[in-house]
Amino acid sequence: MQSDARARFLTAAEVAGLLRVSTMTVYRLIKGGQLAAVRVGKSYRVREDDVDRYLASTYTEAG
């Protein structure tokens, strides 16, 4: 696998910063199956693509 093709993994805190929510909310999304994540030891890592996918699935038009 080439380095360009590697997925970027984010911590729960980084995801929380991107979504502007608490880390607890990120953990709830993971536990609820709404946000895919990988368990690494005692913590979770979320692929950047999965964050984008989650945002796209929850996007609604104003109006």
N, CA, C and O atoms as a Tripos MOL2 file, in Angstrom:
@<TRIPOS>MOLECULE
protein
  252   251    63     0     0
PROTEIN
NO_CHARGES

@<TRIPOS>ATOM
      1 N           0.8470   -1.1790    0.0000 N.3       1 MET1
      2 CA          0.0000    0.0000    0.0000 C.3       1 MET1
      3 C           0.8910    1.2390    0.0000 C.2       1 MET1
      4 O           1.8320    1.3270    0.7890 O.2       1 MET1
      5 N           0.6060    2.1760   -0.8600 N.am      2 GLN2
      6 CA          1.3890    3.3960   -0.9380 C.3       2 GLN2
      7 C           0.9540    4.3700    0.1420 C.2       2 GLN2
      8 O          -0.1830    4.3200    0.6110 O.2       2 GLN2
      9 N           1.8540    5.2530    0.5350 N.am      3 SER3
     10 CA          1.5400    6.2010    1.6020 C.3       3 SER3
     11 C           0.4000    7.1410    1.2200 C.2       3 SER3
     12 O          -0.3480    7.5770    2.0950 O.2       3 SER3
     13 N           0.2480    7.4650   -0.0750 N.am      4 ASP4
     14 CA         -0.8350    8.3390   -0.5110 C.3       4 ASP4
     15 C          -2.1970    7.6860   -0.3220 C.2       4 ASP4
     16 O          -3.1940    8.3810   -0.1260 O.2       4 ASP4
     17 N          -2.2510    6.3640   -0.3770 N.am      5 ALA5
     18 CA         -3.5130    5.6420   -0.2790 C.3       5 ALA5
     19 C          -3.8970    5.3400    1.1670 C.2       5 ALA5
     20 O          -4.9910    4.8340    1.4150 O.2       5 ALA5
     21 N          -3.0320    5.6350    2.1100 N.am      6 ARG6
     22 CA         -3.3330    5.3350    3.5080 C.3       6 ARG6
     23 C          -4.3840    6.2830    4.0540 C.2       6 ARG6
     24 O          -4.3770    7.4810    3.7710 O.2       6 ARG6
     25 N          -5.2850    5.7180    4.8420 N.am      7 ALA7
     26 CA         -6.3270    6.5210    5.4660 C.3       7 ALA7
     27 C          -5.7360    7.2890    6.6430 C.2       7 ALA7
     28 O          -4.8330    6.7990    7.3210 O.2       7 ALA7
     29 N          -6.2400    8.4720    6.8770 N.am      8 ARG8
     30 CA         -5.8180    9.2580    8.0300 C.3       8 ARG8
     31 C          -6.7870    8.9600    9.1650 C.2       8 ARG8
     32 O          -8.0020    9.0660    9.0010 O.2       8 ARG8
     33 N          -6.2410    8.5870   10.3110 N.am      9 PHE9
     34 CA         -7.0510    8.2770   11.4760 C.3       9 PHE9
     35 C          -6.9910    9.4240   12.4730 C.2       9 PHE9
     36 O          -5.9320   10.0040   12.7090 O.2       9 PHE9
     37 N          -8.1390    9.7400   13.0540 N.am     10 LEU10
     38 CA         -8.2600   10.8340   14.0110 C.3      10 LEU10
     39 C          -8.6400   10.2960   15.3800 C.2      10 LEU10
     40 O          -9.3130    9.2710   15.4860 O.2      10 LEU10
     41 N          -8.2100   10.9840   16.4240 N.am     11 THR11
     42 CA         -8.6300   10.6270   17.7760 C.3      11 THR11
     43 C         -10.0420   11.1580   18.0080 C.2      11 THR11
     44 O         -10.5440   11.9700   17.2310 O.2      11 THR11
     45 N         -10.6730   10.6970   19.0760 N.am     12 ALA12
     46 CA        -12.0080   11.1840   19.4220 C.3      12 ALA12
     47 C         -11.9720   12.6900   19.6770 C.2      12 ALA12
     48 O         -12.9110   13.4020   19.3220 O.2      12 ALA12
     49 N         -10.9020   13.1720   20.2850 N.am     13 ALA13
     50 CA        -10.7760   14.6060   20.5540 C.3      13 ALA13
     51 C         -10.6610   15.4050   19.2570 C.2      13 ALA13
     52 O         -11.2320   16.4900   19.1430 O.2      13 ALA13
     53 N          -9.9280   14.8770   18.2850 N.am     14 GLU14
     54 CA         -9.8040   15.5580   16.9950 C.3      14 GLU14
     55 C         -11.1390   15.5830   16.2600 C.2      14 GLU14
     56 O         -11.5000   16.5930   15.6560 O.2      14 GLU14
     57 N         -11.8700   14.4750   16.3130 N.am     15 VAL15
     58 CA        -13.1960   14.4170   15.6870 C.3      15 VAL15
     59 C         -14.1270   15.4150   16.3700 C.2      15 VAL15
     60 O         -14.8790   16.1290   15.7060 O.2      15 VAL15
     61 N         -14.0730   15.4610   17.6920 N.am     16 ALA16
     62 CA        -14.9060   16.3990   18.4480 C.3      16 ALA16
     63 C         -14.6090   17.8370   18.0270 C.2      16 ALA16
     64 O         -15.5270   18.6450   17.8850 O.2      16 ALA16
     65 N         -13.3470   18.1530   17.8290 N.am     17 GLY17
     66 CA        -12.9800   19.4940   17.3860 C.3      17 GLY17
     67 C         -13.5200   19.8140   16.0050 C.2      17 GLY17
     68 O         -13.9860   20.9270   15.7600 O.2      17 GLY17
     69 N         -13.4610   18.8430   15.0970 N.am     18 LEU18
     70 CA        -13.9800   19.0500   13.7430 C.3      18 LEU18
     71 C         -15.4900   19.2490   13.7440 C.2      18 LEU18
     72 O         -16.0150   20.1030   13.0290 O.2      18 LEU18
     73 N         -16.1860   18.4490   14.5590 N.am     19 LEU19
     74 CA        -17.6480   18.5110   14.6030 C.3      19 LEU19
     75 C         -18.1650   19.5800   15.5630 C.2      19 LEU19
     76 O         -19.3560   19.8910   15.5810 O.2      19 LEU19
     77 N         -17.2510   20.1390   16.3600 N.am     20 ARG20
     78 CA        -17.6050   21.1300   17.3860 C.3      20 ARG20
     79 C         -18.6160   20.5740   18.3800 C.2      20 ARG20
     80 O         -19.6240   21.2040   18.7020 O.2      20 ARG20
     81 N         -18.3050   19.3590   18.8570 N.am     21 VAL21
     82 CA        -19.0960   18.6960   19.8950 C.3      21 VAL21
     83 C         -18.1250   18.1960   20.9630 C.2      21 VAL21
     84 O         -16.9100   18.2980   20.7950 O.2      21 VAL21
     85 N         -18.6510   17.6630   22.0460 N.am     22 SER22
     86 CA        -17.7900   17.1260   23.0970 C.3      22 SER22
     87 C         -17.2660   15.7470   22.6990 C.2      22 SER22
     88 O         -17.8300   15.0840   21.8290 O.2      22 SER22
     89 N         -16.1900   15.3310   23.3420 N.am     23 THR23
     90 CA        -15.6660   13.9880   23.0790 C.3      23 THR23
     91 C         -16.6780   12.9360   23.5040 C.2      23 THR23
     92 O         -16.7490   11.8680   22.8970 O.2      23 THR23
     93 N         -17.4620   13.2220   24.5370 N.am     24 MET24
     94 CA        -18.4920   12.2750   24.9730 C.3      24 MET24
     95 C         -19.5180   12.0550   23.8630 C.2      24 MET24
     96 O         -19.9910   10.9340   23.6740 O.2      24 MET24
     97 N         -19.8630   13.1000   23.1350 N.am     25 THR25
     98 CA        -20.7890   12.9630   22.0100 C.3      25 THR25
     99 C         -20.1880   12.0730   20.9330 C.2      25 THR25
    100 O         -20.8920   11.2540   20.3430 O.2      25 THR25
    101 N         -18.9020   12.2240   20.6730 N.am     26 VAL26
    102 CA        -18.2270   11.3730   19.6920 C.3      26 VAL26
    103 C         -18.2950    9.9200   20.1450 C.2      26 VAL26
    104 O         -18.5910    9.0360   19.3400 O.2      26 VAL26
    105 N         -18.0230    9.6600   21.4290 N.am     27 TYR27
    106 CA        -18.0990    8.2890   21.9440 C.3      27 TYR27
    107 C         -19.5140    7.7290   21.8170 C.2      27 TYR27
    108 O         -19.6840    6.5480   21.5140 O.2      27 TYR27
    109 N         -20.5300    8.5610   22.0440 N.am     28 ARG28
    110 CA        -21.9240    8.1140   21.8910 C.3      28 ARG28
    111 C         -22.2220    7.7550   20.4350 C.2      28 ARG28
    112 O         -22.8940    6.7600   20.1670 O.2      28 ARG28
    113 N         -21.7300    8.5520   19.5090 N.am     29 LEU29
    114 CA        -21.9270    8.2590   18.0840 C.3      29 LEU29
    115 C         -21.2630    6.9380   17.7080 C.2      29 LEU29
    116 O         -21.8150    6.1580   16.9310 O.2      29 LEU29
    117 N         -20.0850    6.6910   18.2590 N.am     30 ILE30
    118 CA        -19.3780    5.4380   17.9880 C.3      30 ILE30
    119 C         -20.1430    4.2660   18.5890 C.2      30 ILE30
    120 O         -20.4050    3.2780   17.9030 O.2      30 ILE30
    121 N         -20.4990    4.3700   19.8570 N.am     31 LYS31
    122 CA        -21.2140    3.2790   20.5380 C.3      31 LYS31
    123 C         -22.5670    3.0070   19.8920 C.2      31 LYS31
    124 O         -23.0170    1.8620   19.8520 O.2      31 LYS31
    125 N         -23.2220    4.0590   19.3820 N.am     32 GLY32
    126 CA        -24.5240    3.9180   18.7450 C.3      32 GLY32
    127 C         -24.4550    3.4220   17.3070 C.2      32 GLY32
    128 O         -25.4870    3.1900   16.6770 O.2      32 GLY32
    129 N         -23.2410    3.2580   16.7860 N.am     33 GLY33
    130 CA        -23.0870    2.7600   15.4270 C.3      33 GLY33
    131 C         -23.2620    3.8080   14.3470 C.2      33 GLY33
    132 O         -23.3010    3.4720   13.1640 O.2      33 GLY33
    133 N         -23.3690    5.0680   14.7290 N.am     34 GLN34
    134 CA        -23.5520    6.1290   13.7440 C.3      34 GLN34
    135 C         -22.2320    6.5760   13.1250 C.2      34 GLN34
    136 O         -22.2110    7.1290   12.0250 O.2      34 GLN34
    137 N         -21.1270    6.3320   13.8390 N.am     35 LEU35
    138 CA        -19.8050    6.7330   13.3770 C.3      35 LEU35
    139 C         -18.8740    5.5360   13.5100 C.2      35 LEU35
    140 O         -18.6530    5.0280   14.6090 O.2      35 LEU35
    141 N         -18.3340    5.0940   12.3870 N.am     36 ALA36
    142 CA        -17.4410    3.9300   12.3890 C.3      36 ALA36
    143 C         -16.1160    4.2960   13.0500 C.2      36 ALA36
    144 O         -15.6000    5.3990   12.8680 O.2      36 ALA36
    145 N         -15.5710    3.3520   13.8230 N.am     37 ALA37
    146 CA        -14.2990    3.5870   14.5080 C.3      37 ALA37
    147 C         -13.5690    2.2710   14.7100 C.2      37 ALA37
    148 O         -14.1590    1.1920   14.6470 O.2      37 ALA37
    149 N         -12.2780    2.3880   14.9540 N.am     38 VAL38
    150 CA        -11.4250    1.2370   15.2230 C.3      38 VAL38
    151 C         -10.9090    1.3710   16.6480 C.2      38 VAL38
    152 O         -10.4820    2.4470   17.0660 O.2      38 VAL38
    153 N         -10.9520    0.2840   17.3770 N.am     39 ARG39
    154 CA        -10.4370    0.2970   18.7510 C.3      39 ARG39
    155 C          -8.9370    0.0460   18.7090 C.2      39 ARG39
    156 O          -8.4850   -0.9380   18.1240 O.2      39 ARG39
    157 N          -8.1650    0.9320   19.3290 N.am     40 VAL40
    158 CA         -6.7150    0.7890   19.4310 C.3      40 VAL40
    159 C          -6.3780    0.8610   20.9130 C.2      40 VAL40
    160 O          -6.3490    1.9370   21.5090 O.2      40 VAL40
    161 N          -6.1240   -0.3080   21.4940 N.am     41 GLY41
    162 CA         -5.9120   -0.3420   22.9400 C.3      41 GLY41
    163 C          -7.1880    0.0610   23.6460 C.2      41 GLY41
    164 O          -8.2370   -0.5520   23.4480 O.2      41 GLY41
    165 N          -7.1000    1.0930   24.4700 N.am     42 LYS42
    166 CA         -8.2780    1.5700   25.2010 C.3      42 LYS42
    167 C          -8.9550    2.7590   24.5300 C.2      42 LYS42
    168 O          -9.9530    3.2730   25.0350 O.2      42 LYS42
    169 N          -8.4200    3.1960   23.3980 N.am     43 SER43
    170 CA         -8.9930    4.3630   22.7340 C.3      43 SER43
    171 C          -9.5270    4.0000   21.3490 C.2      43 SER43
    172 O          -9.3010    2.9010   20.8440 O.2      43 SER43
    173 N         -10.2270    4.9380   20.7610 N.am     44 TYR44
    174 CA        -10.7950    4.7580   19.4280 C.3      44 TYR44
    175 C         -10.0760    5.6530   18.4320 C.2      44 TYR44
    176 O          -9.5650    6.7160   18.7850 O.2      44 TYR44
    177 N         -10.0450    5.2040   17.1790 N.am     45 ARG45
    178 CA         -9.5650    6.0170   16.0690 C.3      45 ARG45
    179 C         -10.6400    5.9850   14.9920 C.2      45 ARG45
    180 O         -11.2380    4.9450   14.7160 O.2      45 ARG45
    181 N         -10.8720    7.1370   14.3940 N.am     46 VAL46
    182 CA        -11.9090    7.2830   13.3770 C.3      46 VAL46
    183 C         -11.2420    7.7340   12.0840 C.2      46 VAL46
    184 O         -10.4600    8.6840   12.0720 O.2      46 VAL46
    185 N         -11.5640    7.0390   10.9950 N.am     47 ARG47
    186 CA        -11.0100    7.4490    9.7040 C.3      47 ARG47
    187 C         -11.6200    8.7810    9.2870 C.2      47 ARG47
    188 O         -12.8080    9.0290    9.4910 O.2      47 ARG47
    189 N         -10.8000    9.6180    8.7100 N.am     48 GLU48
    190 CA        -11.2680   10.9210    8.2460 C.3      48 GLU48
    191 C         -12.4100   10.7610    7.2420 C.2      48 GLU48
    192 O         -13.3520   11.5530    7.2440 O.2      48 GLU48
    193 N         -12.3310    9.7460    6.3910 N.am     49 ASP49
    194 CA        -13.4000    9.4670    5.4260 C.3      49 ASP49
    195 C         -14.7150    9.1550    6.1230 C.2      49 ASP49
    196 O         -15.7800    9.5390    5.6410 O.2      49 ASP49
    197 N         -14.6480    8.4560    7.2630 N.am     50 ASP50
    198 CA        -15.8630    8.1160    8.0000 C.3      50 ASP50
    199 C         -16.4980    9.3510    8.6370 C.2      50 ASP50
    200 O         -17.7210    9.4230    8.7590 O.2      50 ASP50
    201 N         -15.6840   10.3130    9.0390 N.am     51 VAL51
    202 CA        -16.2240   11.5770    9.5530 C.3      51 VAL51
    203 C         -16.9560   12.2970    8.4230 C.2      51 VAL51
    204 O         -18.0640   12.7950    8.6170 O.2      51 VAL51
    205 N         -16.3400   12.3500    7.2460 N.am     52 ASP52
    206 CA        -16.9830   12.9800    6.0860 C.3      52 ASP52
    207 C         -18.2920   12.2770    5.7330 C.2      52 ASP52
    208 O         -19.2900   12.9280    5.4240 O.2      52 ASP52
    209 N         -18.2800   10.9530    5.7820 N.am     53 ARG53
    210 CA        -19.4760   10.1660    5.4730 C.3      53 ARG53
    211 C         -20.5880   10.4550    6.4910 C.2      53 ARG53
    212 O         -21.7530   10.5960    6.1210 O.2      53 ARG53
    213 N         -20.2180   10.5410    7.7670 N.am     54 TYR54
    214 CA        -21.2000   10.8520    8.8130 C.3      54 TYR54
    215 C         -21.8140   12.2330    8.5610 C.2      54 TYR54
    216 O         -23.0330   12.3960    8.6300 O.2      54 TYR54
    217 N         -20.9760   13.2120    8.2720 N.am     55 LEU55
    218 CA        -21.4850   14.5600    8.0120 C.3      55 LEU55
    219 C         -22.4200   14.5800    6.8100 C.2      55 LEU55
    220 O         -23.4590   15.2390    6.8420 O.2      55 LEU55
    221 N         -22.0610   13.8690    5.7610 N.am     56 ALA56
    222 CA        -22.9090   13.8140    4.5670 C.3      56 ALA56
    223 C         -24.2590   13.1650    4.8690 C.2      56 ALA56
    224 O         -25.2840   13.5690    4.3210 O.2      56 ALA56
    225 N         -24.2540   12.1620    5.7390 N.am     57 SER57
    226 CA        -25.5010   11.4540    6.0500 C.3      57 SER57
    227 C         -26.4260   12.2760    6.9410 C.2      57 SER57
    228 O         -27.6290   12.0180    6.9830 O.2      57 SER57
    229 N         -25.8860   13.2560    7.6480 N.am     58 THR58
    230 CA        -26.7130   14.0590    8.5490 C.3      58 THR58
    231 C         -27.0080   15.4440    7.9890 C.2      58 THR58
    232 O         -27.6940   16.2410    8.6290 O.2      58 THR58
    233 N         -26.4960   15.7310    6.8030 N.am     59 TYR59
    234 CA        -26.6620   17.0460    6.1930 C.3      59 TYR59
    235 C         -28.1120   17.2700    5.7830 C.2      59 TYR59
    236 O         -28.7350   16.4040    5.1710 O.2      59 TYR59
    237 N         -28.6370   18.4330    6.1240 N.am     60 THR60
    238 CA        -29.9890   18.8090    5.6940 C.3      60 THR60
    239 C         -29.9540   20.2260    5.1300 C.2      60 THR60
    240 O         -29.1850   21.0690    5.5920 O.2      60 THR60
    241 N         -30.7790   20.4730    4.1470 N.am     61 GLU61
    242 CA        -30.8780   21.8010    3.5480 C.3      61 GLU61
    243 C         -31.6750   22.7230    4.4640 C.2      61 GLU61
    244 O         -32.6650   22.3040    5.0640 O.2      61 GLU61
    245 N         -31.2490   23.9560    4.5690 N.am     62 ALA62
    246 CA        -31.9870   24.9480    5.3520 C.3      62 ALA62
    247 C         -33.2230   25.3790    4.5680 C.2      62 ALA62
    248 O         -33.2140   25.4330    3.3390 O.2      62 ALA62
    249 N         -34.2730   25.6820    5.3020 N.am     63 GLY63
    250 CA        -35.4190   26.2200    4.6050 C.3      63 GLY63
    251 C         -36.6350   25.4960    4.9050 C.2      63 GLY63
    252 O         -37.6990   25.8340    4.3860 O.2      63 GLY63
@<TRIPOS>BOND
     1     1     2 1
     2     2     3 1
     3     3     4 2
     4     3     5 am
     5     5     6 1
     6     6     7 1
     7     7     8 2
     8     7     9 am
     9     9    10 1
    10    10    11 1
    11    11    12 2
    12    11    13 am
    13    13    14 1
    14    14    15 1
    15    15    16 2
    16    15    17 am
    17    17    18 1
    18    18    19 1
    19    19    20 2
    20    19    21 am
    21    21    22 1
    22    22    23 1
    23    23    24 2
    24    23    25 am
    25    25    26 1
    26    26    27 1
    27    27    28 2
    28    27    29 am
    29    29    30 1
    30    30    31 1
    31    31    32 2
    32    31    33 am
    33    33    34 1
    34    34    35 1
    35    35    36 2
    36    35    37 am
    37    37    38 1
    38    38    39 1
    39    39    40 2
    40    39    41 am
    41    41    42 1
    42    42    43 1
    43    43    44 2
    44    43    45 am
    45    45    46 1
    46    46    47 1
    47    47    48 2
    48    47    49 am
    49    49    50 1
    50    50    51 1
    51    51    52 2
    52    51    53 am
    53    53    54 1
    54    54    55 1
    55    55    56 2
    56    55    57 am
    57    57    58 1
    58    58    59 1
    59    59    60 2
    60    59    61 am
    61    61    62 1
    62    62    63 1
    63    63    64 2
    64    63    65 am
    65    65    66 1
    66    66    67 1
    67    67    68 2
    68    67    69 am
    69    69    70 1
    70    70    71 1
    71    71    72 2
    72    71    73 am
    73    73    74 1
    74    74    75 1
    75    75    76 2
    76    75    77 am
    77    77    78 1
    78    78    79 1
    79    79    80 2
    80    79    81 am
    81    81    82 1
    82    82    83 1
    83    83    84 2
    84    83    85 am
    85    85    86 1
    86    86    87 1
    87    87    88 2
    88    87    89 am
    89    89    90 1
    90    90    91 1
    91    91    92 2
    92    91    93 am
    93    93    94 1
    94    94    95 1
    95    95    96 2
    96    95    97 am
    97    97    98 1
    98    98    99 1
    99    99   100 2
   100    99   101 am
   101   101   102 1
   102   102   103 1
   103   103   104 2
   104   103   105 am
   105   105   106 1
   106   106   107 1
   107   107   108 2
   108   107   109 am
   109   109   110 1
   110   110   111 1
   111   111   112 2
   112   111   113 am
   113   113   114 1
   114   114   115 1
   115   115   116 2
   116   115   117 am
   117   117   118 1
   118   118   119 1
   119   119   120 2
   120   119   121 am
   121   121   122 1
   122   122   123 1
   123   123   124 2
   124   123   125 am
   125   125   126 1
   126   126   127 1
   127   127   128 2
   128   127   129 am
   129   129   130 1
   130   130   131 1
   131   131   132 2
   132   131   133 am
   133   133   134 1
   134   134   135 1
   135   135   136 2
   136   135   137 am
   137   137   138 1
   138   138   139 1
   139   139   140 2
   140   139   141 am
   141   141   142 1
   142   142   143 1
   143   143   144 2
   144   143   145 am
   145   145   146 1
   146   146   147 1
   147   147   148 2
   148   147   149 am
   149   149   150 1
   150   150   151 1
   151   151   152 2
   152   151   153 am
   153   153   154 1
   154   154   155 1
   155   155   156 2
   156   155   157 am
   157   157   158 1
   158   158   159 1
   159   159   160 2
   160   159   161 am
   161   161   162 1
   162   162   163 1
   163   163   164 2
   164   163   165 am
   165   165   166 1
   166   166   167 1
   167   167   168 2
   168   167   169 am
   169   169   170 1
   170   170   171 1
   171   171   172 2
   172   171   173 am
   173   173   174 1
   174   174   175 1
   175   175   176 2
   176   175   177 am
   177   177   178 1
   178   178   179 1
   179   179   180 2
   180   179   181 am
   181   181   182 1
   182   182   183 1
   183   183   184 2
   184   183   185 am
   185   185   186 1
   186   186   187 1
   187   187   188 2
   188   187   189 am
   189   189   190 1
   190   190   191 1
   191   191   192 2
   192   191   193 am
   193   193   194 1
   194   194   195 1
   195   195   196 2
   196   195   197 am
   197   197   198 1
   198   198   199 1
   199   199   200 2
   200   199   201 am
   201   201   202 1
   202   202   203 1
   203   203   204 2
   204   203   205 am
   205   205   206 1
   206   206   207 1
   207   207   208 2
   208   207   209 am
   209   209   210 1
   210   210   211 1
   211   211   212 2
   212   211   213 am
   213   213   214 1
   214   214   215 1
   215   215   216 2
   216   215   217 am
   217   217   218 1
   218   218   219 1
   219   219   220 2
   220   219   221 am
   221   221   222 1
   222   222   223 1
   223   223   224 2
   224   223   225 am
   225   225   226 1
   226   226   227 1
   227   227   228 2
   228   227   229 am
   229   229   230 1
   230   230   231 1
   231   231   232 2
   232   231   233 am
   233   233   234 1
   234   234   235 1
   235   235   236 2
   236   235   237 am
   237   237   238 1
   238   238   239 1
   239   239   240 2
   240   239   241 am
   241   241   242 1
   242   242   243 1
   243   243   244 2
   244   243   245 am
   245   245   246 1
   246   246   247 1
   247   247   248 2
   248   247   249 am
   249   249   250 1
   250   250   251 1
   251   251   252 2
@<TRIPOS>SUBSTRUCTURE
     1 MET1         2 RESIDUE 1 A MET
     2 GLN2         6 RESIDUE 1 A GLN
     3 SER3        10 RESIDUE 1 A SER
     4 ASP4        14 RESIDUE 1 A ASP
     5 ALA5        18 RESIDUE 1 A ALA
     6 ARG6        22 RESIDUE 1 A ARG
     7 ALA7        26 RESIDUE 1 A ALA
     8 ARG8        30 RESIDUE 1 A ARG
     9 PHE9        34 RESIDUE 1 A PHE
    10 LEU10       38 RESIDUE 1 A LEU
    11 THR11       42 RESIDUE 1 A THR
    12 ALA12       46 RESIDUE 1 A ALA
    13 ALA13       50 RESIDUE 1 A ALA
    14 GLU14       54 RESIDUE 1 A GLU
    15 VAL15       58 RESIDUE 1 A VAL
    16 ALA16       62 RESIDUE 1 A ALA
    17 GLY17       66 RESIDUE 1 A GLY
    18 LEU18       70 RESIDUE 1 A LEU
    19 LEU19       74 RESIDUE 1 A LEU
    20 ARG20       78 RESIDUE 1 A ARG
    21 VAL21       82 RESIDUE 1 A VAL
    22 SER22       86 RESIDUE 1 A SER
    23 THR23       90 RESIDUE 1 A THR
    24 MET24       94 RESIDUE 1 A MET
    25 THR25       98 RESIDUE 1 A THR
    26 VAL26      102 RESIDUE 1 A VAL
    27 TYR27      106 RESIDUE 1 A TYR
    28 ARG28      110 RESIDUE 1 A ARG
    29 LEU29      114 RESIDUE 1 A LEU
    30 ILE30      118 RESIDUE 1 A ILE
    31 LYS31      122 RESIDUE 1 A LYS
    32 GLY32      126 RESIDUE 1 A GLY
    33 GLY33      130 RESIDUE 1 A GLY
    34 GLN34      134 RESIDUE 1 A GLN
    35 LEU35      138 RESIDUE 1 A LEU
    36 ALA36      142 RESIDUE 1 A ALA
    37 ALA37      146 RESIDUE 1 A ALA
    38 VAL38      150 RESIDUE 1 A VAL
    39 ARG39      154 RESIDUE 1 A ARG
    40 VAL40      158 RESIDUE 1 A VAL
    41 GLY41      162 RESIDUE 1 A GLY
    42 LYS42      166 RESIDUE 1 A LYS
    43 SER43      170 RESIDUE 1 A SER
    44 TYR44      174 RESIDUE 1 A TYR
    45 ARG45      178 RESIDUE 1 A ARG
    46 VAL46      182 RESIDUE 1 A VAL
    47 ARG47      186 RESIDUE 1 A ARG
    48 GLU48      190 RESIDUE 1 A GLU
    49 ASP49      194 RESIDUE 1 A ASP
    50 ASP50      198 RESIDUE 1 A ASP
    51 VAL51      202 RESIDUE 1 A VAL
    52 ASP52      206 RESIDUE 1 A ASP
    53 ARG53      210 RESIDUE 1 A ARG
    54 TYR54      214 RESIDUE 1 A TYR
    55 LEU55      218 RESIDUE 1 A LEU
    56 ALA56      222 RESIDUE 1 A ALA
    57 SER57      226 RESIDUE 1 A SER
    58 THR58      230 RESIDUE 1 A THR
    59 TYR59      234 RESIDUE 1 A TYR
    60 THR60      238 RESIDUE 1 A THR
    61 GLU61      242 RESIDUE 1 A GLU
    62 ALA62      246 RESIDUE 1 A ALA
    63 GLY63      250 RESIDUE 1 A GLY
